[in-house]
């Protein structure tokens, strides 16, 4: 049997896609470096009554490392129209107006 042609090549395709997704998760600096990742492949065979035709179901399950939560400090204020806006704490001090955002300034 040529595994590359199994289920019209879909088995190999799903394995490649799963591995790619896991590698992207490993490369993500927001995930724990030593966390285990897992690619599980389930192949189900369902023959018909005469046993000459088989339906193949391929399922892949990917367990990736979770992305670590992040924390930020933000301020809430109002723009010149009185609408609420958020400001990053390192960018805007509460109560101050940004000169770049003023008309004509």
Phi and psi restraints in degrees (range 20) as a CNS / XPLOR table:
assign (resid 1 and name C) (resid 2 and name N)
       (resid 2 and name CA) (resid 2 and name C) 1.0 -93.3 20.0 2
assign (resid 2 and name N) (resid 2 and name CA)
       (resid 2 and name C) (resid 3 and name N) 1.0 105.1 20.0 2
assign (resid 2 and name C) (resid 3 and name N)
       (resid 3 and name CA) (resid 3 and name C) 1.0 -62.4 20.0 2
assign (resid 3 and name N) (resid 3 and name CA)
       (resid 3 and name C) (resid 4 and name N) 1.0 -26.7 20.0 2
assign (resid 3 and name C) (resid 4 and name N)
       (resid 4 and name CA) (resid 4 and name C) 1.0 -64.9 20.0 2
assign (resid 4 and name N) (resid 4 and name CA)
       (resid 4 and name C) (resid 5 and name N) 1.0 -26.0 20.0 2
assign (resid 4 and name C) (resid 5 and name N)
       (resid 5 and name CA) (resid 5 and name C) 1.0 -101.6 20.0 2
assign (resid 5 and name N) (resid 5 and name CA)
       (resid 5 and name C) (resid 6 and name N) 1.0 -0.6 20.0 2
assign (resid 5 and name C) (resid 6 and name N)
       (resid 6 and name CA) (resid 6 and name C) 1.0 -60.9 20.0 2
assign (resid 6 and name N) (resid 6 and name CA)
       (resid 6 and name C) (resid 7 and name N) 1.0 129.1 20.0 2
assign (resid 6 and name C) (resid 7 and name N)
       (resid 7 and name CA) (resid 7 and name C) 1.0 54.8 20.0 2
assign (resid 7 and name N) (resid 7 and name CA)
       (resid 7 and name C) (resid 8 and name N) 1.0 45.7 20.0 2
assign (resid 7 and name C) (resid 8 and name N)
       (resid 8 and name CA) (resid 8 and name C) 1.0 57.6 20.0 2
assign (resid 8 and name N) (resid 8 and name CA)
       (resid 8 and name C) (resid 9 and name N) 1.0 30.9 20.0 2
assign (resid 8 and name C) (resid 9 and name N)
       (resid 9 and name CA) (resid 9 and name C) 1.0 83.3 20.0 2
assign (resid 9 and name N) (resid 9 and name CA)
       (resid 9 and name C) (resid 10 and name N) 1.0 0.6 20.0 2
assign (resid 9 and name C) (resid 10 and name N)
       (resid 10 and name CA) (resid 10 and name C) 1.0 -70.1 20.0 2
assign (resid 10 and name N) (resid 10 and name CA)
       (resid 10 and name C) (resid 11 and name N) 1.0 -29.5 20.0 2
assign (resid 10 and name C) (resid 11 and name N)
       (resid 11 and name CA) (resid 11 and name C) 1.0 -62.0 20.0 2
assign (resid 11 and name N) (resid 11 and name CA)
       (resid 11 and name C) (resid 12 and name N) 1.0 -52.7 20.0 2
assign (resid 11 and name C) (resid 12 and name N)
       (resid 12 and name CA) (resid 12 and name C) 1.0 -62.5 20.0 2
assign (resid 12 and name N) (resid 12 and name CA)
       (resid 12 and name C) (resid 13 and name N) 1.0 -39.7 20.0 2
assign (resid 12 and name C) (resid 13 and name N)
       (resid 13 and name CA) (resid 13 and name C) 1.0 -61.0 20.0 2
assign (resid 13 and name N) (resid 13 and name CA)
       (resid 13 and name C) (resid 14 and name N) 1.0 -45.6 20.0 2
assign (resid 13 and name C) (resid 14 and name N)
       (resid 14 and name CA) (resid 14 and name C) 1.0 -67.8 20.0 2
assign (resid 14 and name N) (resid 14 and name CA)
       (resid 14 and name C) (resid 15 and name N) 1.0 -35.4 20.0 2
assign (resid 14 and name C) (resid 15 and name N)
       (resid 15 and name CA) (resid 15 and name C) 1.0 -64.9 20.0 2
assign (resid 15 and name N) (resid 15 and name CA)
       (resid 15 and name C) (resid 16 and name N) 1.0 -46.4 20.0 2
assign (resid 15 and name C) (resid 16 and name N)
       (resid 16 and name CA) (resid 16 and name C) 1.0 -60.4 20.0 2
assign (resid 16 and name N) (resid 16 and name CA)
       (resid 16 and name C) (resid 17 and name N) 1.0 -44.8 20.0 2
assign (resid 16 and name C) (resid 17 and name N)
       (resid 17 and name CA) (resid 17 and name C) 1.0 -63.1 20.0 2
assign (resid 17 and name N) (resid 17 and name CA)
       (resid 17 and name C) (resid 18 and name N) 1.0 -40.3 20.0 2
assign (resid 17 and name C) (resid 18 and name N)
       (resid 18 and name CA) (resid 18 and name C) 1.0 -64.5 20.0 2
assign (resid 18 and name N) (resid 18 and name CA)
       (resid 18 and name C) (resid 19 and name N) 1.0 -44.0 20.0 2
assign (resid 18 and name C) (resid 19 and name N)
       (resid 19 and name CA) (resid 19 and name C) 1.0 -64.5 20.0 2
assign (resid 19 and name N) (resid 19 and name CA)
       (resid 19 and name C) (resid 20 and name N) 1.0 -40.4 20.0 2
assign (resid 19 and name C) (resid 20 and name N)
       (resid 20 and name CA) (resid 20 and name C) 1.0 -61.2 20.0 2
assign (resid 20 and name N) (resid 20 and name CA)
       (resid 20 and name C) (resid 21 and name N) 1.0 -43.2 20.0 2
assign (resid 20 and name C) (resid 21 and name N)
       (resid 21 and name CA) (resid 21 and name C) 1.0 -63.7 20.0 2
assign (resid 21 and name N) (resid 21 and name CA)
       (resid 21 and name C) (resid 22 and name N) 1.0 -39.8 20.0 2
assign (resid 21 and name C) (resid 22 and name N)
       (resid 22 and name CA) (resid 22 and name C) 1.0 -66.8 20.0 2
assign (resid 22 and name N) (resid 22 and name CA)
       (resid 22 and name C) (resid 23 and name N) 1.0 -42.8 20.0 2
assign (resid 22 and name C) (resid 23 and name N)
       (resid 23 and name CA) (resid 23 and name C) 1.0 -62.4 20.0 2
assign (resid 23 and name N) (resid 23 and name CA)
       (resid 23 and name C) (resid 24 and name N) 1.0 -39.0 20.0 2
assign (resid 23 and name C) (resid 24 and name N)
       (resid 24 and name CA) (resid 24 and name C) 1.0 -63.6 20.0 2
assign (resid 24 and name N) (resid 24 and name CA)
       (resid 24 and name C) (resid 25 and name N) 1.0 -37.8 20.0 2
assign (resid 24 and name C) (resid 25 and name N)
       (resid 25 and name CA) (resid 25 and name C) 1.0 -67.3 20.0 2
assign (resid 25 and name N) (resid 25 and name CA)
       (resid 25 and name C) (resid 26 and name N) 1.0 -39.6 20.0 2
assign (resid 25 and name C) (resid 26 and name N)
       (resid 26 and name CA) (resid 26 and name C) 1.0 -64.9 20.0 2
assign (resid 26 and name N) (resid 26 and name CA)
       (resid 26 and name C) (resid 27 and name N) 1.0 -38.7 20.0 2
assign (resid 26 and name C) (resid 27 and name N)
       (resid 27 and name CA) (resid 27 and name C) 1.0 -73.5 20.0 2
assign (resid 27 and name N) (resid 27 and name CA)
       (resid 27 and name C) (resid 28 and name N) 1.0 -15.9 20.0 2
assign (resid 27 and name C) (resid 28 and name N)
       (resid 28 and name CA) (resid 28 and name C) 1.0 -73.9 20.0 2
assign (resid 28 and name N) (resid 28 and name CA)
       (resid 28 and name C) (resid 29 and name N) 1.0 115.4 20.0 2
assign (resid 28 and name C) (resid 29 and name N)
       (resid 29 and name CA) (resid 29 and name C) 1.0 -64.3 20.0 2
assign (resid 29 and name N) (resid 29 and name CA)
       (resid 29 and name C) (resid 30 and name N) 1.0 -13.8 20.0 2
assign (resid 29 and name C) (resid 30 and name N)
       (resid 30 and name CA) (resid 30 and name C) 1.0 -84.1 20.0 2
assign (resid 30 and name N) (resid 30 and name CA)
       (resid 30 and name C) (resid 31 and name N) 1.0 -2.0 20.0 2
assign (resid 30 and name C) (resid 31 and name N)
       (resid 31 and name CA) (resid 31 and name C) 1.0 -107.2 20.0 2
assign (resid 31 and name N) (resid 31 and name CA)
       (resid 31 and name C) (resid 32 and name N) 1.0 152.3 20.0 2
assign (resid 31 and name C) (resid 32 and name N)
       (resid 32 and name CA) (resid 32 and name C) 1.0 -63.3 20.0 2
assign (resid 32 and name N) (resid 32 and name CA)
       (resid 32 and name C) (resid 33 and name N) 1.0 131.4 20.0 2
assign (resid 32 and name C) (resid 33 and name N)
       (resid 33 and name CA) (resid 33 and name C) 1.0 -65.4 20.0 2
assign (resid 33 and name N) (resid 33 and name CA)
       (resid 33 and name C) (resid 34 and name N) 1.0 -34.2 20.0 2
assign (resid 33 and name C) (resid 34 and name N)
       (resid 34 and name CA) (resid 34 and name C) 1.0 -97.3 20.0 2
assign (resid 34 and name N) (resid 34 and name CA)
       (resid 34 and name C) (resid 35 and name N) 1.0 5.1 20.0 2
assign (resid 34 and name C) (resid 35 and name N)
       (resid 35 and name CA) (resid 35 and name C) 1.0 -66.5 20.0 2
assign (resid 35 and name N) (resid 35 and name CA)
       (resid 35 and name C) (resid 36 and name N) 1.0 143.0 20.0 2
assign (resid 35 and name C) (resid 36 and name N)
       (resid 36 and name CA) (resid 36 and name C) 1.0 -80.2 20.0 2
assign (resid 36 and name N) (resid 36 and name CA)
       (resid 36 and name C) (resid 37 and name N) 1.0 139.8 20.0 2
assign (resid 36 and name C) (resid 37 and name N)
       (resid 37 and name CA) (resid 37 and name C) 1.0 -116.9 20.0 2
assign (resid 37 and name N) (resid 37 and name CA)
       (resid 37 and name C) (resid 38 and name N) 1.0 151.0 20.0 2
assign (resid 37 and name C) (resid 38 and name N)
       (resid 38 and name CA) (resid 38 and name C) 1.0 -141.1 20.0 2
assign (resid 38 and name N) (resid 38 and name CA)
       (resid 38 and name C) (resid 39 and name N) 1.0 135.5 20.0 2
assign (resid 38 and name C) (resid 39 and name N)
       (resid 39 and name CA) (resid 39 and name C) 1.0 -115.3 20.0 2
assign (resid 39 and name N) (resid 39 and name CA)
       (resid 39 and name C) (resid 40 and name N) 1.0 115.1 20.0 2
assign (resid 39 and name C) (resid 40 and name N)
       (resid 40 and name CA) (resid 40 and name C) 1.0 -108.8 20.0 2
assign (resid 40 and name N) (resid 40 and name CA)
       (resid 40 and name C) (resid 41 and name N) 1.0 130.5 20.0 2
assign (resid 40 and name C) (resid 41 and name N)
       (resid 41 and name CA) (resid 41 and name C) 1.0 -116.4 20.0 2
assign (resid 41 and name N) (resid 41 and name CA)
       (resid 41 and name C) (resid 42 and name N) 1.0 127.6 20.0 2
assign (resid 41 and name C) (resid 42 and name N)
       (resid 42 and name CA) (resid 42 and name C) 1.0 -120.6 20.0 2
assign (resid 42 and name N) (resid 42 and name CA)
       (resid 42 and name C) (resid 43 and name N) 1.0 123.5 20.0 2
assign (resid 42 and name C) (resid 43 and name N)
       (resid 43 and name CA) (resid 43 and name C) 1.0 -115.1 20.0 2
assign (resid 43 and name N) (resid 43 and name CA)
       (resid 43 and name C) (resid 44 and name N) 1.0 121.7 20.0 2
assign (resid 43 and name C) (resid 44 and name N)
       (resid 44 and name CA) (resid 44 and name C) 1.0 -111.2 20.0 2
assign (resid 44 and name N) (resid 44 and name CA)
       (resid 44 and name C) (resid 45 and name N) 1.0 132.5 20.0 2
assign (resid 44 and name C) (resid 45 and name N)
       (resid 45 and name CA) (resid 45 and name C) 1.0 -109.8 20.0 2
assign (resid 45 and name N) (resid 45 and name CA)
       (resid 45 and name C) (resid 46 and name N) 1.0 125.0 20.0 2
assign (resid 45 and name C) (resid 46 and name N)
       (resid 46 and name CA) (resid 46 and name C) 1.0 -126.1 20.0 2
assign (resid 46 and name N) (resid 46 and name CA)
       (resid 46 and name C) (resid 47 and name N) 1.0 98.0 20.0 2
assign (resid 46 and name C) (resid 47 and name N)
       (resid 47 and name CA) (resid 47 and name C) 1.0 -77.0 20.0 2
assign (resid 47 and name N) (resid 47 and name CA)
       (resid 47 and name C) (resid 48 and name N) 1.0 152.7 20.0 2
assign (resid 47 and name C) (resid 48 and name N)
       (resid 48 and name CA) (resid 48 and name C) 1.0 -84.2 20.0 2
assign (resid 48 and name N) (resid 48 and name CA)
       (resid 48 and name C) (resid 49 and name N) 1.0 -177.7 20.0 2
assign (resid 48 and name C) (resid 49 and name N)
       (resid 49 and name CA) (resid 49 and name C) 1.0 -58.4 20.0 2
assign (resid 49 and name N) (resid 49 and name CA)
       (resid 49 and name C) (resid 50 and name N) 1.0 -42.1 20.0 2
assign (resid 49 and name C) (resid 50 and name N)
       (resid 50 and name CA) (resid 50 and name C) 1.0 -82.2 20.0 2
assign (resid 50 and name N) (resid 50 and name CA)
       (resid 50 and name C) (resid 51 and name N) 1.0 -2.8 20.0 2
assign (resid 50 and name C) (resid 51 and name N)
       (resid 51 and name CA) (resid 51 and name C) 1.0 64.2 20.0 2
assign (resid 51 and name N) (resid 51 and name CA)
       (resid 51 and name C) (resid 52 and name N) 1.0 19.6 20.0 2
assign (resid 51 and name C) (resid 52 and name N)
       (resid 52 and name CA) (resid 52 and name C) 1.0 -104.1 20.0 2
assign (resid 52 and name N) (resid 52 and name CA)
       (resid 52 and name C) (resid 53 and name N) 1.0 -14.4 20.0 2
assign (resid 52 and name C) (resid 53 and name N)
       (resid 53 and name CA) (resid 53 and name C) 1.0 -126.5 20.0 2
assign (resid 53 and name N) (resid 53 and name CA)
       (resid 53 and name C) (resid 54 and name N) 1.0 135.7 20.0 2
assign (resid 53 and name C) (resid 54 and name N)
       (resid 54 and name CA) (resid 54 and name C) 1.0 -128.7 20.0 2
assign (resid 54 and name N) (resid 54 and name CA)
       (resid 54 and name C) (resid 55 and name N) 1.0 131.0 20.0 2
assign (resid 54 and name C) (resid 55 and name N)
       (resid 55 and name CA) (resid 55 and name C) 1.0 -89.1 20.0 2
assign (resid 55 and name N) (resid 55 and name CA)
       (resid 55 and name C) (resid 56 and name N) 1.0 133.6 20.0 2
assign (resid 55 and name C) (resid 56 and name N)
       (resid 56 and name CA) (resid 56 and name C) 1.0 -112.6 20.0 2
assign (resid 56 and name N) (resid 56 and name CA)
       (resid 56 and name C) (resid 57 and name N) 1.0 130.3 20.0 2
assign (resid 56 and name C) (resid 57 and name N)
       (resid 57 and name CA) (resid 57 and name C) 1.0 -119.5 20.0 2
assign (resid 57 and name N) (resid 57 and name CA)
       (resid 57 and name C) (resid 58 and name N) 1.0 123.4 20.0 2
assign (resid 57 and name C) (resid 58 and name N)
       (resid 58 and name CA) (resid 58 and name C) 1.0 -114.8 20.0 2
assign (resid 58 and name N) (resid 58 and name CA)
       (resid 58 and name C) (resid 59 and name N) 1.0 123.4 20.0 2
assign (resid 58 and name C) (resid 59 and name N)
       (resid 59 and name CA) (resid 59 and name C) 1.0 -122.1 20.0 2
assign (resid 59 and name N) (resid 59 and name CA)
       (resid 59 and name C) (resid 60 and name N) 1.0 135.8 20.0 2
assign (resid 59 and name C) (resid 60 and name N)
       (resid 60 and name CA) (resid 60 and name C) 1.0 -119.0 20.0 2
assign (resid 60 and name N) (resid 60 and name CA)
       (resid 60 and name C) (resid 61 and name N) 1.0 138.4 20.0 2
assign (resid 60 and name C) (resid 61 and name N)
       (resid 61 and name CA) (resid 61 and name C) 1.0 -124.7 20.0 2
assign (resid 61 and name N) (resid 61 and name CA)
       (resid 61 and name C) (resid 62 and name N) 1.0 127.1 20.0 2
assign (resid 61 and name C) (resid 62 and name N)
       (resid 62 and name CA) (resid 62 and name C) 1.0 -116.3 20.0 2
assign (resid 62 and name N) (resid 62 and name CA)
       (resid 62 and name C) (resid 63 and name N) 1.0 123.1 20.0 2
assign (resid 62 and name C) (resid 63 and name N)
       (resid 63 and name CA) (resid 63 and name C) 1.0 -106.3 20.0 2
assign (resid 63 and name N) (resid 63 and name CA)
       (resid 63 and name C) (resid 64 and name N) 1.0 112.0 20.0 2
assign (resid 63 and name C) (resid 64 and name N)
       (resid 64 and name CA) (resid 64 and name C) 1.0 -106.2 20.0 2
assign (resid 64 and name N) (resid 64 and name CA)
       (resid 64 and name C) (resid 65 and name N) 1.0 164.5 20.0 2
assign (resid 64 and name C) (resid 65 and name N)
       (resid 65 and name CA) (resid 65 and name C) 1.0 -74.0 20.0 2
assign (resid 65 and name N) (resid 65 and name CA)
       (resid 65 and name C) (resid 66 and name N) 1.0 140.1 20.0 2
assign (resid 65 and name C) (resid 66 and name N)
       (resid 66 and name CA) (resid 66 and name C) 1.0 -71.9 20.0 2
assign (resid 66 and name N) (resid 66 and name CA)
       (resid 66 and name C) (resid 67 and name N) 1.0 149.9 20.0 2
assign (resid 66 and name C) (resid 67 and name N)
       (resid 67 and name CA) (resid 67 and name C) 1.0 -76.4 20.0 2
assign (resid 67 and name N) (resid 67 and name CA)
       (resid 67 and name C) (resid 68 and name N) 1.0 130.9 20.0 2
assign (resid 67 and name C) (resid 68 and name N)
       (resid 68 and name CA) (resid 68 and name C) 1.0 -63.7 20.0 2
assign (resid 68 and name N) (resid 68 and name CA)
       (resid 68 and name C) (resid 69 and name N) 1.0 145.9 20.0 2
assign (resid 68 and name C) (resid 69 and name N)
       (resid 69 and name CA) (resid 69 and name C) 1.0 -71.0 20.0 2
assign (resid 69 and name N) (resid 69 and name CA)
       (resid 69 and name C) (resid 70 and name N) 1.0 154.0 20.0 2
assign (resid 69 and name C) (resid 70 and name N)
       (resid 70 and name CA) (resid 70 and name C) 1.0 -118.2 20.0 2
assign (resid 70 and name N) (resid 70 and name CA)
       (resid 70 and name C) (resid 71 and name N) 1.0 160.4 20.0 2
assign (resid 70 and name C) (resid 71 and name N)
       (resid 71 and name CA) (resid 71 and name C) 1.0 -130.4 20.0 2
assign (resid 71 and name N) (resid 71 and name CA)
       (resid 71 and name C) (resid 72 and name N) 1.0 140.0 20.0 2
assign (resid 71 and name C) (resid 72 and name N)
       (resid 72 and name CA) (resid 72 and name C) 1.0 -144.0 20.0 2
assign (resid 72 and name N) (resid 72 and name CA)
       (resid 72 and name C) (resid 73 and name N) 1.0 151.9 20.0 2
assign (resid 72 and name C) (resid 73 and name N)
       (resid 73 and name CA) (resid 73 and name C) 1.0 -103.2 20.0 2
assign (resid 73 and name N) (resid 73 and name CA)
       (resid 73 and name C) (resid 74 and name N) 1.0 128.6 20.0 2
assign (resid 73 and name C) (resid 74 and name N)
       (resid 74 and name CA) (resid 74 and name C) 1.0 -134.9 20.0 2
assign (resid 74 and name N) (resid 74 and name CA)
       (resid 74 and name C) (resid 75 and name N) 1.0 155.5 20.0 2
assign (resid 74 and name C) (resid 75 and name N)
       (resid 75 and name CA) (resid 75 and name C) 1.0 -113.8 20.0 2
assign (resid 75 and name N) (resid 75 and name CA)
       (resid 75 and name C) (resid 76 and name N) 1.0 151.7 20.0 2
assign (resid 75 and name C) (resid 76 and name N)
       (resid 76 and name CA) (resid 76 and name C) 1.0 -114.2 20.0 2
assign (resid 76 and name N) (resid 76 and name CA)
       (resid 76 and name C) (resid 77 and name N) 1.0 139.3 20.0 2
assign (resid 76 and name C) (resid 77 and name N)
       (resid 77 and name CA) (resid 77 and name C) 1.0 -148.7 20.0 2
assign (resid 77 and name N) (resid 77 and name CA)
       (resid 77 and name C) (resid 78 and name N) 1.0 -158.9 20.0 2
assign (resid 77 and name C) (resid 78 and name N)
       (resid 78 and name CA) (resid 78 and name C) 1.0 -129.5 20.0 2
assign (resid 78 and name N) (resid 78 and name CA)
       (resid 78 and name C) (resid 79 and name N) 1.0 144.7 20.0 2
assign (resid 78 and name C) (resid 79 and name N)
       (resid 79 and name CA) (resid 79 and name C) 1.0 -83.8 20.0 2
assign (resid 79 and name N) (resid 79 and name CA)
       (resid 79 and name C) (resid 80 and name N) 1.0 -176.8 20.0 2
assign (resid 79 and name C) (resid 80 and name N)
       (resid 80 and name CA) (resid 80 and name C) 1.0 -65.5 20.0 2
assign (resid 80 and name N) (resid 80 and name CA)
       (resid 80 and name C) (resid 81 and name N) 1.0 -16.9 20.0 2
assign (resid 80 and name C) (resid 81 and name N)
       (resid 81 and name CA) (resid 81 and name C) 1.0 -91.4 20.0 2
assign (resid 81 and name N) (resid 81 and name CA)
       (resid 81 and name C) (resid 82 and name N) 1.0 1.9 20.0 2
assign (resid 81 and name C) (resid 82 and name N)
       (resid 82 and name CA) (resid 82 and name C) 1.0 82.8 20.0 2
assign (resid 82 and name N) (resid 82 and name CA)
       (resid 82 and name C) (resid 83 and name N) 1.0 7.5 20.0 2
assign (resid 82 and name C) (resid 83 and name N)
       (resid 83 and name CA) (resid 83 and name C) 1.0 -84.5 20.0 2
assign (resid 83 and name N) (resid 83 and name CA)
       (resid 83 and name C) (resid 84 and name N) 1.0 143.3 20.0 2
assign (resid 83 and name C) (resid 84 and name N)
       (resid 84 and name CA) (resid 84 and name C) 1.0 -69.0 20.0 2
assign (resid 84 and name N) (resid 84 and name CA)
       (resid 84 and name C) (resid 85 and name N) 1.0 140.1 20.0 2
assign (resid 84 and name C) (resid 85 and name N)
       (resid 85 and name CA) (resid 85 and name C) 1.0 -139.3 20.0 2
assign (resid 85 and name N) (resid 85 and name CA)
       (resid 85 and name C) (resid 86 and name N) 1.0 156.5 20.0 2
assign (resid 85 and name C) (resid 86 and name N)
       (resid 86 and name CA) (resid 86 and name C) 1.0 -101.6 20.0 2
assign (resid 86 and name N) (resid 86 and name CA)
       (resid 86 and name C) (resid 87 and name N) 1.0 145.6 20.0 2
assign (resid 86 and name C) (resid 87 and name N)
       (resid 87 and name CA) (resid 87 and name C) 1.0 -128.4 20.0 2
assign (resid 87 and name N) (resid 87 and name CA)
       (resid 87 and name C) (resid 88 and name N) 1.0 136.2 20.0 2
assign (resid 87 and name C) (resid 88 and name N)
       (resid 88 and name CA) (resid 88 and name C) 1.0 -69.5 20.0 2
assign (resid 88 and name N) (resid 88 and name CA)
       (resid 88 and name C) (resid 89 and name N) 1.0 141.1 20.0 2
assign (resid 88 and name C) (resid 89 and name N)
       (resid 89 and name CA) (resid 89 and name C) 1.0 -64.3 20.0 2
assign (resid 89 and name N) (resid 89 and name CA)
       (resid 89 and name C) (resid 90 and name N) 1.0 -31.4 20.0 2
assign (resid 89 and name C) (resid 90 and name N)
       (resid 90 and name CA) (resid 90 and name C) 1.0 -83.6 20.0 2
assign (resid 90 and name N) (resid 90 and name CA)
       (resid 90 and name C) (resid 91 and name N) 1.0 -7.7 20.0 2
assign (resid 90 and name C) (resid 91 and name N)
       (resid 91 and name CA) (resid 91 and name C) 1.0 -103.2 20.0 2
assign (resid 91 and name N) (resid 91 and name CA)
       (resid 91 and name C) (resid 92 and name N) 1.0 -40.9 20.0 2
assign (resid 91 and name C) (resid 92 and name N)
       (resid 92 and name CA) (resid 92 and name C) 1.0 -130.6 20.0 2
assign (resid 92 and name N) (resid 92 and name CA)
       (resid 92 and name C) (resid 93 and name N) 1.0 131.1 20.0 2
assign (resid 92 and name C) (resid 93 and name N)
       (resid 93 and name CA) (resid 93 and name C) 1.0 -91.6 20.0 2
assign (resid 93 and name N) (resid 93 and name CA)
       (resid 93 and name C) (resid 94 and name N) 1.0 134.1 20.0 2
assign (resid 93 and name C) (resid 94 and name N)
       (resid 94 and name CA) (resid 94 and name C) 1.0 -55.8 20.0 2
assign (resid 94 and name N) (resid 94 and name CA)
       (resid 94 and name C) (resid 95 and name N) 1.0 137.2 20.0 2
assign (resid 94 and name C) (resid 95 and name N)
       (resid 95 and name CA) (resid 95 and name C) 1.0 89.3 20.0 2
assign (resid 95 and name N) (resid 95 and name CA)
       (resid 95 and name C) (resid 96 and name N) 1.0 -12.3 20.0 2
assign (resid 95 and name C) (resid 96 and name N)
       (resid 96 and name CA) (resid 96 and name C) 1.0 -96.4 20.0 2
assign (resid 96 and name N) (resid 96 and name CA)
       (resid 96 and name C) (resid 97 and name N) 1.0 149.7 20.0 2
assign (resid 96 and name C) (resid 97 and name N)
       (resid 97 and name CA) (resid 97 and name C) 1.0 -106.2 20.0 2
assign (resid 97 and name N) (resid 97 and name CA)
       (resid 97 and name C) (resid 98 and name N) 1.0 135.3 20.0 2
assign (resid 97 and name C) (resid 98 and name N)
       (resid 98 and name CA) (resid 98 and name C) 1.0 -71.9 20.0 2
assign (resid 98 and name N) (resid 98 and name CA)
       (resid 98 and name C) (resid 99 and name N) 1.0 126.2 20.0 2
assign (resid 98 and name C) (resid 99 and name N)
       (resid 99 and name CA) (resid 99 and name C) 1.0 -65.5 20.0 2
assign (resid 99 and name N) (resid 99 and name CA)
       (resid 99 and name C) (resid 100 and name N) 1.0 -35.9 20.0 2
assign (resid 99 and name C) (resid 100 and name N)
       (resid 100 and name CA) (resid 100 and name C) 1.0 -62.3 20.0 2
assign (resid 100 and name N) (resid 100 and name CA)
       (resid 100 and name C) (resid 101 and name N) 1.0 -26.5 20.0 2
assign (resid 100 and name C) (resid 101 and name N)
       (resid 101 and name CA) (resid 101 and name C) 1.0 -93.8 20.0 2
assign (resid 101 and name N) (resid 101 and name CA)
       (resid 101 and name C) (resid 102 and name N) 1.0 -1.8 20.0 2
assign (resid 101 and name C) (resid 102 and name N)
       (resid 102 and name CA) (resid 102 and name C) 1.0 -79.7 20.0 2
assign (resid 102 and name N) (resid 102 and name CA)
       (resid 102 and name C) (resid 103 and name N) 1.0 142.2 20.0 2
assign (resid 102 and name C) (resid 103 and name N)
       (resid 103 and name CA) (resid 103 and name C) 1.0 -68.8 20.0 2
assign (resid 103 and name N) (resid 103 and name CA)
       (resid 103 and name C) (resid 104 and name N) 1.0 133.9 20.0 2
assign (resid 103 and name C) (resid 104 and name N)
       (resid 104 and name CA) (resid 104 and name C) 1.0 77.0 20.0 2
assign (resid 104 and name N) (resid 104 and name CA)
       (resid 104 and name C) (resid 105 and name N) 1.0 3.9 20.0 2
